[in-house]
Amino acid sequence: MKHPVLIAVLMCVPVTVVADPPSSYDLRDVGGVNYVTSVKNQSGGTCWTHGAMAAMEGNLLMTGAWAAAGETGEPDLAEYHLDWWNGFNQHHNDDAVPTSGSGLEVHQGGDYMVTAAYLARLEGAVRDEDGQSYSTPPLRSDSSYHYFLPRTIAYHQAGVGLDNIDAIKTAIMTHGVLGTCMAYDGQFMDGSYNHYQPPTSSMEPNHAVAIIGWDDDRTTQAPGPGAWVAKNSWGESFGDDGYFWISYHDKWSGQHPEMGAVSFEDVEPLAWDGVYYHDTHGWRDTKTEAVEAVNAFTASENELLAAVSFFTAAENVDYTVTVYDTFTASGELLDPLSSQSGTAVVRGYHTVDLDTPVSLAPGNDFFLYLSLSEGGHPYDRSSEVPVLLGAESRVWVPSESDPGQSYYKLGSGAWQDLWNEDDSANFCIKGLTVATGMKVEGVGRTSFSGPVGGPFDPASTVYTVTNRNAHAIAYQVIEADEAPWLTLSGATSGALDPMESAEVTVAVDGAAAAGLARGVYLAAVDFVNTTDHIGDTSRDVVLMVGEASPVVGWSMDSDPGWSTEADWAFGQPAGGGGDHGGPDPTSGFTGVNVYGYNLAGDYPNDLPERHLVSTPVDCSGIHGARLRFQRWLGVEQAVYDHAAVSVSIDGIEWTTVWANDEDVTDTDWVEMDLDIGAVADGQPTVFLRWTMGATDGGWTYCGWNIDDVELLGLRIADTPLFADGFENGDTQAWDQTTP
């Protein structure tokens, strides 16, 4: 399942428990600063949504991410969007047929595991002003919504004898407000707003609140001292202006395995355009005996797979995430594209960035492998979901899976399809993607916004470019030669810090536009979205009149007939060794063929400079041209040897767009993405050249293999925008779509 959305990321980093936390702590006053949002007054049975959003809001205050995202006032997230769209209820369940009618009753229960599934699918959280509606369901998603996502969700328990209580205190001091649960009853509350449910009570949890601090010396009805400061969601008339105390020794608060003390950490504006997943309902069970698991997916569009998210059922779990290109019928994972390893310190939800993002194209199969050293693999299945309100009530929520989606392996055995054991089960391994190419309003991290769907004012319409990136960007607006009747003015170029905006005025000469056979799209191509994840923050965001589209591509499945000088050849690398060895792949990035310099792989000394030159490419009408390809390169001692990429419009005069300035020894295939617009934009004949050779006759034992070459750019759309007879003063629907 692929779900397009709006934005985040995470690296799993060690958490150092504060050795000796203070005896009392209150997030409302940390050195004079308040990290707790206002007390809410819930409607219906939505305490669990308020507990979760209170924790996320507190984290946004503590980290400053809310203000850094350009939001004003205190953080305010939509509890009722979660209530309607969590996917477990009678209103909507993507895994049920029909999608409505079964599951939890809306407004009458849920928990933090339901919340985690909703967040991991990138459904939300959204701001209160975006999707807050109790009486009727708000829109599930909208281009105007601002999304916020925790990078980590940690499940803590104080433990027997409170031996793990310092970890909870550390989480509060480090990440802010925590969600917790309790069995609220008048018999457990005293006149000083202290709550204590003894362990002998059989009452199940029926309420969720938020922990905002503690006092080790607080006296309650419990046999020992100590209590949590809790924020309720029953308005300021309850307790002490909406706050009360829960004993450390309470049966459920700080102790329940899923609701005891839940930390929503590193909450930031959503950094992803989409997510691939099979586990609609997140973590419902655990395959405790499994160490290795795989989820299979098929890409639906051009995008970068930039991160993987998953759950862990234990603390201090060593993980390895690997993206594979091939899963054979005999059960072999082949052709690794990217891999990441680390340690997930806390039990819960984690998101791991890939140092090497993976390019995906429509129809590409890819396989997400996950190895976990402890606790087994969490998975989704049809299950009974406890209703937090009402306690004794449990509701059956169906999940759905298909053969060939999730696999696991025990020891050295063969891969097993999880569907054969439970036809509703899937592992909780998700792929997070960033779109490439054109961006439209509300999709992606930089938007070019204005009327979508009309009416369009032919005299002047203001469009706004907004930077939602983590980095500052430069931008420019290009007016297409093919549309002289359209004038762009205002802030047509400049630099924007994160969450800054600039206005561009678009004016149309109606008389000149009348009867045009060709129309335009006002679109944005955002190269920062693509390249930030691989460390390049220097490229412009180009806003132009035109539509993103590929110009040409060569997969190297067959010889494209390029010009080759000696030492360059087309075919499968032979994998020799020679005197020195070097890059020595046995097949291309995709398929088996490449263009290679020293394809035989024998690596003798003193190889001469030689060129590989493409057939000419027509870039007429192209703006923002880029060259993207996969390489396997070995260059020994940059002072002697060199590799270079050049572009020419006549095959005689060449402009170098990349050259090595140091040794380069690729141990795996690497994607290169080069801006060639300064040479190629608008040119009817463009040649691409790869060069390898000596600079001064010194030692040369180098090799280079090239595969999957693409030239990308934006061209004027050939779909009419203006109908015949368009005149000044008329209005016209503004047709803005993705390619």
SULUR-V478018 format. One record per residue. N is the residue number from 1. RES is the residue in one letter. PSI is psi in radians with two decimals (none if undefined). NEAR is the number of other ideal C-beta (glycine too) atoms within 10 Angstrom. D_CENTER is the distance of its C-alpha to the mean C-alpha in Angstrom with 1 decimal. Layout:
# SULUR-V478018
N RES PSI NEAR D_CENTER
N RES PSI NEAR D_CENTER
This chain:
# SULUR-V478018
1 M 2.33 17 15.0
2 K 2.25 15 12.4
3 H 1.94 16 11.2
4 P 2.41 17 10.4
5 V -2.79 20 9.1
6 L -1.80 26 8.4
7 I 2.53 23 5.9
8 A -2.68 23 5.0
9 V 2.99 22 5.9
10 L 2.55 20 9.4
11 M 2.42 14 12.4
12 C 1.95 19 15.0
13 V 2.60 14 18.0
14 P 2.54 9 21.6
15 V 2.13 18 23.0
16 T 2.04 9 26.6
17 V 2.27 13 28.6
18 V 2.14 15 31.0
19 A -0.68 7 34.3
20 D 1.37 6 36.4
21 P 2.70 18 34.5
22 P 2.78 12 36.8
23 S -0.38 10 39.0
24 S 2.66 13 37.5
25 Y 2.45 17 34.3
26 D 2.04 16 33.2
27 L -0.21 23 29.9
28 R -0.24 13 31.9
29 D 1.47 12 33.8
30 V 1.68 15 32.2
31 G 0.59 4 34.5
32 G 0.04 5 35.1
33 V 2.40 10 31.4
34 N 2.18 14 30.1
35 Y 0.50 21 26.6
36 V 2.29 24 27.2
37 T 3.00 22 26.7
38 S 2.68 11 29.6
39 V 2.29 20 31.1
40 K 2.91 23 30.2
41 N 1.75 13 32.6
42 Q 2.69 21 30.9
43 S 2.44 13 32.2
44 G -2.82 15 32.7
45 G 1.13 22 31.2
46 T 0.41 24 27.9
47 C -0.66 26 28.3
48 W -0.59 31 25.3
49 T -0.62 30 23.0
50 H -0.66 26 24.8
51 G -0.74 31 24.6
52 A -0.82 29 20.8
53 M -0.56 31 20.3
54 A -0.68 31 23.1
55 A -0.77 31 21.2
56 M -0.71 27 18.0
57 E -0.72 28 20.2
58 G -0.68 29 22.2
59 N -0.72 26 19.3
60 L -0.62 29 18.3
61 L -0.80 22 22.0
62 M -0.71 22 22.4
63 T -0.29 17 19.6
64 G 0.13 9 20.4
65 A -0.52 18 16.8
66 W -0.89 26 18.2
67 A -0.67 15 20.8
68 A -0.45 15 18.8
69 A 0.06 18 16.6
70 G 0.15 16 19.9
71 E 2.66 18 20.6
72 T 2.83 6 24.3
73 G -2.97 10 26.2
74 E 2.70 14 25.0
75 P 2.38 23 21.6
76 D 1.80 18 22.2
77 L 2.73 28 19.7
78 A 1.75 23 20.7
79 E -0.65 25 22.2
80 Y -0.32 25 23.5
81 H -0.77 28 20.4
82 L -0.71 25 19.3
83 D -0.73 31 23.0
84 W -0.68 22 23.0
85 W 0.40 24 19.6
86 N -0.30 28 19.0
87 G 0.03 24 20.0
88 F 0.03 28 22.9
89 N 3.11 25 25.6
90 Q -0.38 15 28.4
91 H -0.77 19 26.6
92 H 2.34 19 23.7
93 N 1.90 24 22.6
94 D -0.37 14 20.7
95 D 0.05 22 22.4
96 A 2.64 20 25.9
97 V 1.95 10 28.4
98 P 2.95 8 29.2
99 T -0.14 13 25.9
100 S 2.74 11 28.0
101 G -0.30 12 31.0
102 S 2.77 16 30.2
103 G -2.82 23 28.5
104 L 2.63 27 28.5
105 E 2.23 16 30.5
106 V 2.41 21 28.4
107 H 0.11 20 29.3
108 Q 0.69 18 30.9
109 G 2.83 27 28.7
110 G -3.05 28 25.5
111 D -3.05 25 24.0
112 Y -0.33 27 21.1
113 M -0.67 24 20.1
114 V -0.75 27 19.9
115 T -0.77 28 17.8
116 A -0.70 25 15.4
117 A -0.76 24 15.1
118 Y -0.79 25 14.5
119 L -0.72 27 11.7
120 A -0.48 26 10.0
121 R -0.04 22 10.3
122 L 0.58 24 8.5
123 E -0.52 22 12.1
124 G -2.93 27 12.6
125 A 2.63 31 14.0
126 V 2.87 26 15.6
127 R 2.73 20 18.5
128 D -0.72 18 22.1
129 E -0.26 13 23.1
130 D -0.98 19 20.4
131 G 0.60 26 21.0
132 Q 1.85 16 23.8
133 S 2.10 13 26.5
134 Y -0.77 16 28.7
135 S -0.56 7 31.4
136 T 2.61 7 29.4
137 P 2.33 16 25.8
138 P 2.97 19 23.5
139 L 2.45 14 21.4
140 R -0.76 14 18.5
141 S 2.76 21 16.3
142 D 2.59 12 17.5
143 S -0.37 12 16.6
144 S -0.20 13 18.2
145 Y 2.52 22 16.2
146 H 2.16 19 14.4
147 Y 2.54 23 11.6
148 F 2.39 28 11.3
149 L 2.35 28 9.5
150 P 2.39 28 11.2
151 R -0.50 23 9.8
152 T 2.48 23 13.0
153 I 2.04 26 15.5
154 A 2.33 24 18.9
155 Y 1.99 25 22.0
156 H 2.68 26 25.2
157 Q 2.40 18 28.9
158 A -0.54 22 31.9
159 G 2.93 14 33.8
160 V 2.28 8 37.5
161 G 0.22 7 39.6
162 L 0.55 15 36.5
163 D -0.22 10 36.0
164 N 0.27 19 32.2
165 I -0.50 21 32.6
166 D -0.51 15 31.9
167 A -0.66 22 28.3
168 I -0.77 27 27.8
169 K -0.71 24 29.6
170 T -0.72 18 27.4
171 A -0.69 23 24.2
172 I -0.81 28 25.8
173 M -0.54 16 26.9
174 T -0.72 15 23.6
175 H -0.15 22 21.0
176 G -2.67 27 23.3
177 V 2.45 28 24.2
178 L 2.59 29 23.9
179 G 2.51 28 24.2
180 T 3.10 29 27.3
181 C 2.99 28 29.7
182 M 2.85 26 33.5
183 A 1.59 20 36.4
184 Y 2.30 20 37.8
185 D 2.49 13 41.5
186 G -0.54 5 44.4
187 Q -0.33 7 46.3
188 F -0.01 21 43.6
189 M 2.34 18 43.7
190 D -3.10 11 46.5
191 G -0.19 5 47.8
192 S 0.34 13 45.8
193 Y 0.67 17 42.5
194 N 2.30 19 42.0
195 H 2.33 26 40.4
196 Y 1.99 22 41.3
197 Q 2.05 24 41.1
198 P 2.69 13 43.2
199 P -0.41 9 42.0
200 T -0.25 6 44.9
201 S 2.45 15 43.5
202 S 0.02 7 42.1
203 M 2.29 16 40.1
204 E 2.84 17 36.4
205 P 2.41 24 33.6
206 N 0.13 20 33.8
207 H 2.59 23 32.0
208 A 2.42 31 28.9
209 V -3.03 27 29.0
210 A 2.33 30 27.4
211 I 2.24 29 28.8
212 I 0.02 24 29.2
213 G -2.89 25 31.8
214 W 2.92 25 34.8
215 D 1.93 18 38.5
216 D -0.41 15 40.1
217 D 0.05 10 43.6
218 R 2.22 19 43.0
219 T 2.23 14 45.7
220 T -2.95 22 44.9
221 Q -0.23 16 46.6
222 A 2.79 19 45.1
223 P -0.34 9 47.4
224 G 2.83 10 45.3
225 P 3.01 14 44.0
226 G 2.37 20 40.5
227 A 2.67 26 38.0
228 W 2.49 30 34.6
229 V 2.21 23 34.3
230 A 2.45 23 32.5
231 K 2.17 26 31.2
232 N 3.07 26 32.1
233 S 0.68 24 31.1
234 W 0.44 18 34.7
235 G 2.98 13 35.4
236 E -0.18 14 37.4
237 S -0.28 9 40.6
238 F 2.45 15 39.6
239 G -2.41 19 40.5
240 D 1.47 12 40.5
241 D 0.61 10 38.8
242 G -0.04 18 36.1
243 Y 2.74 21 35.8
244 F -3.02 22 37.6
245 W 2.51 25 37.8
246 I 2.19 29 36.9
247 S 2.51 25 38.9
248 Y -0.50 23 37.2
249 H 0.16 22 39.4
250 D 2.56 29 38.1
251 K -0.71 21 37.5
252 W -0.66 21 33.9
253 S 2.19 28 32.3
254 G -0.02 28 30.6
255 Q -0.54 22 31.6
256 H 2.35 21 30.0
257 P -0.46 10 27.6
258 E -0.27 17 24.8
259 M 0.09 24 25.9
260 G -0.97 25 27.9
261 A 1.72 27 25.8
262 V 2.15 28 22.0
263 S 2.12 28 20.0
264 F 1.87 33 16.7
265 E 2.62 24 15.6
266 D 0.93 18 13.7
267 V 2.19 28 12.9
268 E 2.88 22 11.2
269 P 2.40 24 10.3
270 L 2.24 24 7.0
271 A 0.17 26 5.0
272 W 2.66 29 3.1
273 D -0.38 24 6.3
274 G 2.94 22 6.6
275 V 2.34 21 6.9
276 Y 2.25 24 10.0
277 Y 2.78 25 12.3
278 H -0.31 24 16.0
279 D 1.44 29 16.4
280 T -0.63 24 16.7
281 H 0.24 32 18.5
282 G -2.51 25 16.7
283 W 1.83 23 19.2
284 R -0.31 22 22.7
285 D 3.05 16 24.5
286 T 2.25 17 24.5
287 K 1.49 21 25.9
288 T -0.50 12 27.6
289 E -0.13 10 29.4
290 A 2.35 21 26.5
291 V -0.63 17 25.0
292 E 2.43 17 23.1
293 A 2.73 26 21.0
294 V 2.39 22 19.2
295 N 2.38 25 17.2
296 A 2.39 17 18.0
297 F 2.83 22 16.0
298 T 2.20 12 17.0
299 A 2.57 21 14.8
300 S -0.16 17 15.6
301 E 3.04 19 15.0
302 N 2.14 21 14.7
303 E 2.98 29 11.2
304 L 2.20 23 9.7
305 L 1.90 26 8.4
306 A -0.26 24 6.8
307 A 2.84 26 6.3
308 V 2.40 25 8.2
309 S 2.69 27 9.0
310 F 2.95 26 12.7
311 F 2.65 29 15.7
312 T 2.47 30 18.8
313 A 0.09 19 22.3
314 A 3.01 15 24.0
315 E 2.75 19 23.8
316 N 0.98 14 23.7
317 V 2.15 23 22.2
318 D 2.29 13 21.9
319 Y 2.70 20 19.1
320 T 2.17 15 18.4
321 V 2.25 23 15.5
322 T 2.36 19 16.6
323 V 2.12 23 15.4
324 Y 2.60 21 18.7
325 D -0.40 16 19.9
326 T 2.38 14 23.0
327 F 1.82 20 24.2
328 T 2.84 8 27.9
329 A -0.46 5 30.2
330 S 0.03 7 31.9
331 G 0.62 14 28.9
332 E 2.31 11 27.9
333 L 2.14 18 24.4
334 L 2.86 11 24.8
335 D 1.14 15 23.3
336 P 2.36 16 20.6
337 L -0.49 22 18.0
338 S 2.61 18 16.0
339 S 2.58 15 16.6
340 Q 2.36 18 15.8
341 S 2.72 11 18.1
342 G -2.85 16 18.7
343 T 2.19 14 19.9
344 A 1.86 26 18.3
345 V -0.72 18 21.1
346 V 2.76 23 20.6
347 R 2.24 22 20.8
348 G -2.53 25 17.8
349 Y 2.41 29 14.0
350 H 2.58 24 12.0
351 T 2.25 24 8.7
352 V 2.11 23 9.7
353 D 2.54 17 8.7
354 L 2.14 23 10.8
355 D -0.56 11 13.5
356 T 1.65 17 14.2
357 P 2.74 22 11.4
358 V 2.20 21 12.9
359 S 2.30 20 14.1
360 L 2.59 25 14.3
361 A 2.71 15 16.9
362 P 2.28 10 18.2
363 G -0.19 9 20.0
364 N 2.23 18 18.7
365 D 2.45 13 18.8
366 F 2.73 22 16.6
367 F 2.15 22 17.0
368 L 1.94 23 14.9
369 Y 2.41 21 17.6
370 L 2.17 23 17.6
371 S 2.25 17 20.7
372 L 2.24 22 21.4
373 S -0.42 14 24.7
374 E 2.61 16 25.5
375 G -0.25 19 25.5
376 G -3.03 19 24.5
377 H 2.05 27 21.5
378 P 2.53 25 20.4
379 Y 2.84 29 20.4
380 D 2.55 26 20.7
381 R 2.88 20 24.1
382 S 2.37 19 26.5
383 S 2.82 18 27.7
384 E 2.28 11 29.7
385 V 2.10 21 27.8
386 P 2.32 21 30.0
387 V 2.00 21 30.6
388 L -0.67 25 30.4
389 L 2.24 20 33.0
390 G -0.36 15 36.1
391 A -1.03 16 35.3
392 E -0.27 9 37.5
393 S 2.43 16 35.7
394 R 2.48 12 33.1
395 V 2.37 19 31.5
396 W 2.20 10 30.6
397 V 2.01 23 27.1
398 P 2.44 16 26.7
399 S 2.89 26 23.8
400 E 2.49 20 23.8
401 S 2.97 24 23.2
402 D 2.75 11 24.6
403 P 2.59 10 26.2
404 G 0.28 10 24.2
405 Q -0.76 19 20.8
406 S 2.35 27 21.0
407 Y 2.71 23 23.4
408 Y 2.84 22 24.7
409 K 2.41 18 27.4
410 L 2.04 13 30.1
411 G -2.28 8 31.6
412 S 0.17 5 32.9
413 G -3.13 9 33.0
414 A 2.82 10 31.5
415 W 2.36 17 28.2
416 Q 2.38 15 28.7
417 D 2.09 17 27.0
418 L -0.49 27 26.0
419 W -0.55 17 27.0
420 N -0.40 9 30.6
421 E -0.60 11 30.8
422 D 1.93 17 29.0
423 D 0.25 14 28.2
424 S 0.08 18 25.7
425 A 2.48 25 23.7
426 N 2.54 27 20.3
427 F 2.66 27 18.5
428 C 1.15 28 15.4
429 I 2.08 26 13.2
430 K 2.61 27 9.8
431 G 2.24 27 7.8
432 L 2.29 30 4.2
433 T 2.75 25 5.3
434 V 2.21 24 6.5
435 A 2.64 22 9.9
436 T 2.85 26 13.1
437 G -2.57 23 16.4
438 M 2.50 24 17.5
439 K 2.52 23 15.7
440 V 3.01 19 17.4
441 E 2.18 20 17.9
442 G -0.02 17 15.0
443 V 2.06 18 12.5
444 G 3.11 26 10.3
445 R -0.16 27 10.8
446 T 2.21 21 14.5
447 S 2.63 22 16.7
448 F 1.75 25 20.4
449 S 2.61 18 21.7
450 G -2.91 19 25.2
451 P 2.23 19 27.1
452 V 2.06 16 25.4
453 G 0.11 9 27.9
454 G 3.05 11 30.8
455 P 2.73 12 33.3
456 F 2.16 20 33.1
457 D 2.00 18 35.7
458 P -0.24 23 37.6
459 A -0.93 11 39.0
460 S 2.28 12 36.0
461 T 2.34 17 32.5
462 V 2.22 13 30.1
463 Y 2.66 21 26.5
464 T 2.28 15 24.1
465 V 2.21 25 21.5
466 T 2.24 19 19.0
467 N 1.95 25 16.9
468 R 0.30 25 13.7
469 N 2.89 23 12.6
470 A -0.23 18 13.1
471 H 2.76 13 16.0
472 A 2.61 13 19.1
473 I 2.74 26 19.5
474 A 2.62 16 22.6
475 Y 2.77 23 23.2
476 Q 2.68 13 26.1
477 V 2.23 24 27.4
478 I 2.23 18 29.3
479 E 2.17 15 32.0
480 A 2.45 18 32.7
481 D -0.51 11 36.3
482 E -0.09 17 36.4
483 A 1.12 21 36.1
484 P -0.27 11 38.8
485 W -0.07 18 39.3
486 L 2.25 19 36.0
487 T 2.27 13 35.9
488 L 2.24 20 32.9
489 S -3.14 13 33.9
490 G -2.39 15 32.8
491 A 1.30 16 30.0
492 T -0.09 16 29.5
493 S 2.78 13 28.2
494 G -2.90 13 27.2
495 A 2.46 12 24.7
496 L 2.29 20 22.2
497 D 2.91 12 20.9
498 P 2.29 17 17.6
499 M 0.18 15 18.1
500 E 2.72 15 21.4
501 S 2.75 14 22.7
502 A 2.55 19 25.6
503 E 2.41 12 27.7
504 V 2.23 21 28.9
505 T 2.23 14 32.0
506 V 2.07 24 32.4
507 A 2.42 16 36.0
508 V 2.29 23 37.5
509 D 1.75 15 41.1
510 G -0.67 17 41.9
511 A -0.74 12 45.2
512 A -0.49 13 43.7
513 A -0.28 23 40.8
514 A 2.31 16 43.3
515 G 0.12 11 43.6
516 L 2.41 17 40.7
517 A -0.39 8 39.7
518 R 2.48 13 36.3
519 G -2.99 18 33.6
520 V 2.85 25 30.5
521 Y 2.33 22 26.9
522 L 1.95 27 25.7
523 A 2.93 24 22.2
524 A 2.29 25 19.8
525 V 2.25 27 18.4
526 D 1.67 31 15.9
527 F -0.40 22 16.1
528 V -0.66 24 14.5
529 N -0.64 26 11.1
530 T -0.76 25 11.9
531 T -0.30 20 13.8
532 D -0.62 20 12.5
533 H -0.23 20 10.4
534 I 0.39 15 13.9
535 G -0.02 8 15.8
536 D 1.97 13 17.5
537 T 0.33 13 17.6
538 S -0.13 12 21.0
539 R 2.62 18 20.5
540 D 2.66 18 21.5
541 V 2.15 24 19.7
542 V 2.14 20 22.4
543 L 2.16 25 23.3
544 M 2.93 24 25.9
545 V 1.90 23 27.9
546 G 3.01 26 26.9
547 E 2.33 22 24.4
548 A 2.36 23 22.0
549 S 2.60 15 23.4
550 P 2.54 15 23.9
551 V -0.92 20 27.4
552 V 2.71 17 28.3
553 G 2.61 14 27.0
554 W 2.00 21 28.8
555 S -0.21 15 27.5
556 M 0.34 23 30.7
557 D -0.53 12 31.7
558 S 2.83 10 35.0
559 D 2.07 13 36.7
560 P -0.05 15 35.8
561 G 0.59 10 39.1
562 W 2.85 19 38.1
563 S 2.15 13 40.8
564 T 2.24 18 41.0
565 E 2.89 16 43.4
566 A 2.48 9 44.7
567 D -0.21 21 42.3
568 W 2.40 22 39.5
569 A 2.74 18 39.4
570 F 2.41 18 37.3
571 G -2.84 15 36.9
572 Q 2.27 16 35.6
573 P 2.35 23 35.7
574 A -0.39 14 38.7
575 G 0.75 12 37.5
576 G -2.98 15 40.6
577 G -0.74 11 41.0
578 G -2.81 16 43.8
579 D -0.51 9 45.1
580 H -0.34 15 41.8
581 G -3.03 14 38.9
582 G -2.87 22 35.5
583 P 2.34 24 32.5
584 D 0.88 18 33.6
585 P 2.62 20 31.1
586 T -0.08 10 32.8
587 S 2.99 16 30.7
588 G 3.14 24 28.4
589 F -0.79 24 24.6
590 T 2.49 18 25.1
591 G -2.76 14 28.6
592 V -0.26 14 31.4
593 N 2.63 20 32.6
594 V 2.98 27 31.8
595 Y 2.20 25 33.8
596 G 2.46 28 34.9
597 Y 2.13 27 37.1
598 N 0.95 28 39.3
599 L -0.51 23 38.1
600 A -0.37 16 40.8
601 G 0.48 20 39.2
602 D -0.27 16 42.6
603 Y 1.00 22 41.7
604 P 2.96 12 45.2
605 N 2.81 12 45.9
606 D 0.78 10 46.5
607 L 2.42 20 44.5
608 P 2.93 12 45.0
609 E 2.24 15 42.6
610 R 2.76 16 41.6
611 H 2.57 18 39.4
612 L 2.15 22 37.2
613 V 2.27 19 37.2
614 S 2.86 21 35.4
615 T 2.75 12 37.3
616 P 2.56 16 37.1
617 V 2.34 20 34.2
618 D 1.95 12 34.9
619 C 0.43 24 32.5
620 S 2.31 11 34.7
621 G 0.11 17 32.8
622 I 2.38 24 29.6
623 H 2.60 22 27.7
624 G 0.70 24 25.0
625 A 2.45 24 25.8
626 R 2.59 21 23.7
627 L 2.15 25 24.6
628 R 2.32 18 22.1
629 F 2.89 23 23.4
630 Q 2.45 20 23.2
631 R 2.72 22 25.8
632 W 1.99 24 27.6
633 L 2.45 22 29.8
634 G 2.04 25 32.4
635 V 2.11 24 34.4
636 E 2.08 18 37.0
637 Q 1.66 15 38.1
638 A -0.46 15 36.8
639 V -0.41 11 40.3
640 Y -0.75 15 41.8
641 D 2.80 24 39.2
642 H 2.68 21 36.7
643 A 2.52 21 34.0
644 A 2.69 17 33.1
645 V 2.30 20 31.5
646 S 2.81 20 33.6
647 V 2.52 24 33.8
648 S 2.66 19 37.1
649 I -0.03 18 38.4
650 D -0.07 11 41.8
651 G 0.10 13 41.4
652 I -0.98 7 43.7
653 E 2.21 9 42.0
654 W 2.46 19 38.7
655 T 2.13 13 36.0
656 T 2.20 11 34.0
657 V -0.21 20 30.2
658 W 2.47 15 29.4
659 A 2.56 13 31.7
660 N 2.39 15 31.5
661 D 0.21 9 32.9
662 E 3.04 8 32.7
663 D 2.47 13 32.9
664 V 2.10 19 30.0
665 T 1.70 12 29.8
666 D 2.28 17 26.8
667 T -0.12 8 26.6
668 D 2.95 13 24.1
669 W 2.42 22 23.1
670 V 2.38 15 21.2
671 E 2.32 17 19.8
672 M 2.48 15 21.5
673 D 1.83 18 20.5
674 L 2.37 15 23.6
675 D 2.00 19 24.5
676 I 0.24 23 27.9
677 G -0.59 22 28.3
678 A -0.49 10 31.2
679 V -0.76 19 33.2
680 A -0.47 28 32.0
681 D 2.20 18 31.3
682 G 0.06 15 34.0
683 Q 2.35 19 36.0
684 P -0.34 11 37.7
685 T 2.04 14 37.9
686 V 2.23 27 35.3
687 F 2.52 22 35.7
688 L 2.41 26 33.2
689 R 2.35 20 34.7
690 W 2.33 24 33.8
691 T 2.43 21 36.3
692 M 2.40 28 37.2
693 G -3.11 18 40.4
694 A 2.65 17 42.5
695 T -0.58 13 43.0
696 D 0.42 8 46.4
697 G 0.18 9 47.6
698 G -2.87 13 46.3
699 W 2.40 14 44.8
700 T 1.91 23 42.4
701 Y 1.36 21 40.8
702 C 2.87 29 37.5
703 G 2.62 31 35.5
704 W 2.29 26 32.7
705 N 2.37 28 31.0
706 I 2.33 26 29.1
707 D 2.80 23 27.2
708 D 1.14 22 24.9
709 V 2.35 22 25.8
710 E 2.46 19 24.5
711 L 2.14 23 25.7
712 L 2.69 23 23.3
713 G -3.04 26 24.2
714 L 2.41 29 24.8
715 R 2.79 19 28.1
716 I 2.33 21 30.0
717 A 2.63 22 29.4
718 D 0.39 11 32.6
719 T 2.15 12 32.1
720 P 2.45 13 34.6
721 L -0.74 22 33.5
722 F 2.32 21 37.0
723 A 2.82 14 39.7
724 D 2.50 9 43.3
725 G 0.20 8 45.4
726 F 2.30 21 42.6
727 E 2.84 10 44.4
728 N 2.36 12 43.8
729 G -0.34 9 43.1
730 D 2.81 16 41.5
731 T 2.69 12 37.9
732 Q 2.39 19 35.6
733 A 2.41 13 32.3
734 W 1.92 18 29.4
735 D 1.80 17 27.7
736 Q 2.01 19 24.1
737 T 2.87 12 22.0
738 T 2.66 15 19.4
739 P none 14 21.1
